[in-house]
Amino acid sequence: PCCGEPTRIHESKSTVDGRERVTRTLFCDNPNCETRRLRQFVHFVGDKAMDIAGLSEVTLEKFIGRGWIHSYMDIYRLDRHKAEIVQMDGFGEKSWQRLWDSIQRSRETTFERYLVAMDIPMVGNTASRTLARTFQSSLDAFEEAVVSGYDFTQLPDLGETQQSNIRAWFENEDNWFIWYELRELVQIAPPPPPQETTDSPFAGLTIVVTGKVEPYTREGINAKIESLGAHAGSSVSSKTDYLVCGENAGSKLEKAQALGIKILTPTEFFRMAGE
């Protein structure tokens, strides 16, 4: 790696077409690694996090190299460097304005995006949606849960690993500083009103999808599940009520069969959903 520190190899297993596949991923755990730090900023501005268009990895690298960005909060203070930015290659008044408008739009965000932006290991979109629903999109309520030792494992899609990662993240004083300072620069949108789903057979249940379900993307089918009053889970566990099994199903199918989870084809799922 660029920082010269030791790395580790993480192995994960999955089943594809009946065959076990082992994926080995190389990780750098050095918190001061420049490349790793850059990737954190790339994640922060990504479309699933704060969604700031115009801050590509190349642009971020330039801004960081010039000493304009040291923390996430500095992104919201880039107007201090406007005169220099508009003189950079590839920039000008219009490019700067588009970037600054995008930064300003990101100030109006959601609980889920804010939490995803913090880059807590294994706490992504699905877990963040669960936490938003549980704590009514209140950062204060979530903070209180963290401090009081709330048992996150009782929630769908949050196991011991996610709970440990959440607690470890908030045990870091630098992370608490970011959490509080950034809150002063953004506004969290209130949760949407609950949908009327009294006639849905899936209301209140947890549904996990594996494989390809036409014509939906994974985000699309999860949104469909949520619209039915159910929870779209990301992993199969004893808390799962149904597994929707599409084409090229992975290891989730085997786990569901072992746990005795009810398995639906996409056709069965859509029929039960009234389509």
C-alpha positions as CSV (number, residue, x, y, z in Angstrom):
1,P,0.0,0.0,0.0
2,C,1.0,3.6,-0.4
3,C,1.5,4.2,3.3
4,G,3.8,1.2,3.8
5,E,1.9,-0.2,6.8
6,P,0.9,-3.9,7.2
7,T,-2.3,-5.0,5.5
8,R,-4.7,-7.9,6.2
9,I,-6.7,-10.2,3.9
10,H,-10.4,-10.7,4.6
11,E,-12.1,-13.8,3.2
12,S,-15.8,-14.0,2.4
13,K,-17.7,-17.0,1.0
14,S,-20.7,-17.2,-1.4
15,T,-22.4,-19.7,-3.5
16,V,-22.9,-19.1,-7.3
17,D,-24.5,-21.6,-9.5
18,G,-24.1,-24.2,-6.8
19,R,-20.4,-23.6,-6.4
20,E,-18.8,-22.1,-3.4
21,R,-16.8,-19.0,-4.2
22,V,-14.2,-17.5,-1.9
23,T,-13.4,-13.8,-2.3
24,R,-10.2,-12.4,-0.7
25,T,-10.0,-8.7,-0.2
26,L,-6.9,-6.8,0.8
27,F,-7.5,-4.2,3.6
28,C,-5.4,-1.4,5.0
29,D,-6.3,-0.5,8.6
30,N,-3.9,2.4,9.0
31,P,-6.1,5.4,10.0
32,N,-3.5,7.8,8.7
33,C,-3.2,6.3,5.3
34,E,-3.6,9.1,2.7
35,T,-5.3,6.8,0.2
36,R,-7.7,5.4,2.8
37,R,-8.5,8.9,4.0
38,L,-9.2,9.9,0.4
39,R,-11.6,7.0,0.0
40,Q,-13.5,8.2,3.1
41,F,-14.1,11.5,1.5
42,V,-15.2,9.8,-1.8
43,H,-17.7,7.8,0.3
44,F,-18.9,10.8,2.1
45,V,-19.8,12.7,-1.0
46,G,-21.2,9.6,-2.8
47,D,-24.8,9.4,-4.1
48,K,-25.8,7.0,-1.2
49,A,-24.4,9.4,1.4
50,M,-24.4,13.2,1.2
51,D,-24.8,13.1,-2.6
52,I,-22.5,16.0,-3.6
53,A,-22.2,16.0,-7.4
54,G,-19.0,17.6,-8.8
55,L,-16.7,16.4,-6.1
56,S,-15.0,13.5,-7.9
57,E,-12.1,11.6,-6.5
58,V,-9.7,13.6,-8.7
59,T,-11.2,16.9,-7.5
60,L,-11.1,15.8,-3.9
61,E,-7.5,14.8,-4.2
62,K,-6.6,18.2,-5.6
63,F,-8.5,20.1,-2.9
64,I,-6.9,17.9,-0.2
65,G,-3.5,18.4,-1.7
66,R,-3.9,22.2,-1.6
67,G,-4.8,22.0,2.1
68,W,-8.4,23.1,1.6
69,I,-10.1,20.0,3.0
70,H,-9.0,18.3,6.2
71,S,-12.4,17.2,7.5
72,Y,-15.9,16.7,6.2
73,M,-16.9,20.1,7.6
74,D,-14.3,21.8,5.3
75,I,-16.4,20.8,2.3
76,Y,-19.1,23.3,3.5
77,R,-16.5,26.0,3.8
78,L,-15.0,25.7,0.3
79,D,-16.4,29.2,-0.6
80,R,-13.4,30.5,1.3
81,H,-11.3,29.3,-1.6
82,K,-13.6,30.3,-4.4
83,A,-11.1,32.7,-6.0
84,E,-8.5,30.1,-6.2
85,I,-10.8,27.3,-7.3
86,V,-12.2,29.2,-10.3
87,Q,-8.6,29.6,-11.6
88,M,-7.9,25.9,-11.5
89,D,-7.8,23.8,-14.7
90,G,-11.2,22.4,-15.5
91,F,-12.9,25.0,-13.3
92,G,-14.5,28.4,-13.8
93,E,-17.4,30.4,-12.5
94,K,-20.0,28.1,-13.8
95,S,-18.3,24.9,-12.6
96,W,-17.8,26.5,-9.2
97,Q,-21.4,27.5,-9.0
98,R,-22.7,24.1,-9.9
99,L,-20.4,22.6,-7.2
100,W,-21.4,25.1,-4.6
101,D,-25.1,24.6,-5.3
102,S,-24.7,20.8,-5.0
103,I,-22.9,21.3,-1.6
104,Q,-25.7,23.6,-0.4
105,R,-28.4,21.1,-1.5
106,S,-26.7,18.4,0.5
107,R,-27.4,20.4,3.7
108,E,-30.9,19.1,3.5
109,T,-30.4,15.4,4.0
110,T,-32.0,12.4,5.7
111,F,-31.1,10.3,8.8
112,E,-30.1,7.4,6.5
113,R,-27.8,9.5,4.3
114,Y,-26.2,11.1,7.4
115,L,-25.5,7.7,9.0
116,V,-24.2,6.1,5.8
117,A,-21.9,9.1,5.3
118,M,-20.2,8.4,8.6
119,D,-18.8,5.2,7.1
120,I,-19.4,2.9,10.1
121,P,-18.3,-0.5,8.9
122,M,-21.2,-2.7,7.7
123,V,-23.8,-0.1,8.5
124,G,-25.1,0.7,5.0
125,N,-28.4,1.6,3.4
126,T,-30.4,-1.3,4.8
127,A,-29.2,-1.0,8.4
128,S,-29.6,2.8,8.3
129,R,-33.2,2.5,7.1
130,T,-33.9,0.1,10.0
131,L,-32.3,2.6,12.5
132,A,-34.2,5.5,10.9
133,R,-37.5,3.6,11.3
134,T,-36.7,2.5,14.9
135,F,-35.6,6.0,16.1
136,Q,-38.1,8.0,13.9
137,S,-35.2,9.6,12.0
138,S,-34.0,11.3,15.2
139,L,-30.2,11.6,15.6
140,D,-30.8,12.6,19.3
141,A,-32.7,9.4,19.9
142,F,-30.1,7.3,18.1
143,E,-27.3,9.0,20.2
144,E,-29.1,8.2,23.4
145,A,-29.5,4.6,22.3
146,V,-25.7,4.4,21.7
147,V,-24.8,6.0,25.0
148,S,-27.3,3.9,27.0
149,G,-26.1,0.6,25.6
150,Y,-29.2,-0.2,23.5
151,D,-29.3,-3.7,22.1
152,F,-29.2,-3.2,18.4
153,T,-29.2,-6.9,17.7
154,Q,-32.9,-7.0,18.4
155,L,-33.5,-5.1,15.1
156,P,-33.6,-6.7,11.6
157,D,-30.3,-6.6,9.8
158,L,-28.3,-5.6,12.8
159,G,-26.3,-8.5,14.4
160,E,-23.4,-8.6,16.8
161,T,-20.9,-7.4,14.2
162,Q,-22.9,-4.2,13.3
163,Q,-23.6,-3.5,17.0
164,S,-19.9,-3.9,17.8
165,N,-19.0,-1.6,14.9
166,I,-21.4,1.1,16.0
167,R,-20.1,1.1,19.5
168,A,-16.5,1.0,18.5
169,W,-17.1,4.0,16.1
170,F,-18.7,6.1,18.8
171,E,-15.9,5.2,21.3
172,N,-13.6,7.3,19.1
173,E,-13.5,10.9,20.3
174,D,-12.6,12.1,16.8
175,N,-15.8,10.5,15.4
176,W,-18.0,12.1,18.1
177,F,-16.5,15.5,17.1
178,I,-17.3,14.9,13.4
179,W,-20.8,13.7,14.4
180,Y,-21.6,16.9,16.4
181,E,-19.8,19.4,14.2
182,L,-21.4,18.2,11.0
183,R,-24.9,18.3,12.6
184,E,-24.5,22.1,12.9
185,L,-24.1,22.3,9.1
186,V,-27.0,20.1,7.9
187,Q,-30.7,19.6,8.6
188,I,-32.2,16.2,8.9
189,A,-35.6,15.8,7.1
190,P,-38.4,14.4,9.2
191,P,-39.5,10.8,8.5
192,P,-42.2,10.4,5.8
193,P,-45.8,9.7,7.0
194,P,-46.6,6.0,7.4
195,Q,-48.2,4.5,4.3
196,E,-51.6,2.8,4.5
197,T,-50.8,-0.9,4.2
198,T,-53.5,-2.6,6.3
199,D,-54.4,-4.9,3.4
200,S,-50.9,-6.0,2.6
201,P,-50.1,-9.6,3.6
202,F,-46.5,-8.5,4.2
203,A,-47.2,-5.6,6.6
204,G,-44.8,-5.8,9.6
205,L,-42.8,-8.7,8.2
206,T,-39.1,-8.9,7.1
207,I,-38.4,-9.9,3.5
208,V,-35.0,-10.6,2.0
209,V,-34.3,-10.8,-1.7
210,T,-31.6,-12.9,-3.4
211,G,-30.8,-13.1,-7.1
212,K,-32.2,-11.0,-9.9
213,V,-35.9,-10.0,-9.8
214,E,-37.0,-8.5,-13.1
215,P,-37.7,-5.7,-13.8
216,Y,-36.4,-4.3,-10.6
217,T,-32.9,-3.2,-9.5
218,R,-32.0,-4.3,-5.9
219,E,-32.9,-0.8,-4.6
220,G,-36.1,-0.9,-6.6
221,I,-37.3,-4.2,-5.2
222,N,-36.4,-3.1,-1.7
223,A,-38.4,0.1,-2.2
224,K,-41.3,-2.1,-3.4
225,I,-41.1,-4.2,-0.2
226,E,-41.0,-1.1,2.0
227,S,-44.1,0.3,0.2
228,L,-46.0,-2.9,1.2
229,G,-45.3,-2.1,4.9
230,A,-42.6,-4.7,5.2
231,H,-38.9,-4.4,6.1
232,A,-36.4,-5.0,3.3
233,G,-33.7,-7.1,4.9
234,S,-30.2,-7.5,3.6
235,S,-29.3,-10.8,5.2
236,V,-31.2,-14.0,6.2
237,S,-31.6,-14.7,9.9
238,S,-34.2,-16.2,12.2
239,K,-35.9,-12.8,12.1
240,T,-36.6,-13.2,8.3
241,D,-40.2,-14.1,7.4
242,Y,-39.8,-14.5,3.6
243,L,-37.0,-15.0,1.1
244,V,-37.8,-13.9,-2.4
245,C,-35.6,-16.0,-4.6
246,G,-34.8,-14.7,-8.1
247,E,-32.3,-15.9,-10.8
248,N,-28.8,-16.7,-9.8
249,A,-29.6,-17.0,-6.1
250,G,-26.6,-17.0,-3.7
251,S,-25.8,-18.4,-0.3
252,K,-28.9,-16.7,1.2
253,L,-31.1,-19.5,-0.3
254,E,-29.1,-22.2,1.4
255,K,-29.3,-20.4,4.7
256,A,-33.0,-19.8,4.4
257,Q,-33.6,-23.5,3.7
258,A,-31.5,-24.4,6.7
259,L,-33.5,-22.1,8.9
260,G,-36.9,-23.1,7.5
261,I,-37.6,-19.7,6.1
262,K,-40.6,-19.4,3.7
263,I,-39.2,-19.1,0.1
264,L,-41.1,-17.3,-2.6
265,T,-40.5,-17.0,-6.4
266,P,-40.8,-13.5,-7.8
267,T,-44.1,-14.5,-9.3
268,E,-45.5,-15.7,-6.0
269,F,-44.3,-12.5,-4.3
270,F,-45.9,-10.2,-6.8
271,R,-49.2,-12.2,-6.8
272,M,-49.4,-12.0,-3.0
273,A,-48.6,-8.2,-3.3
274,G,-51.6,-7.9,-5.6
275,E,-49.9,-7.5,-8.9
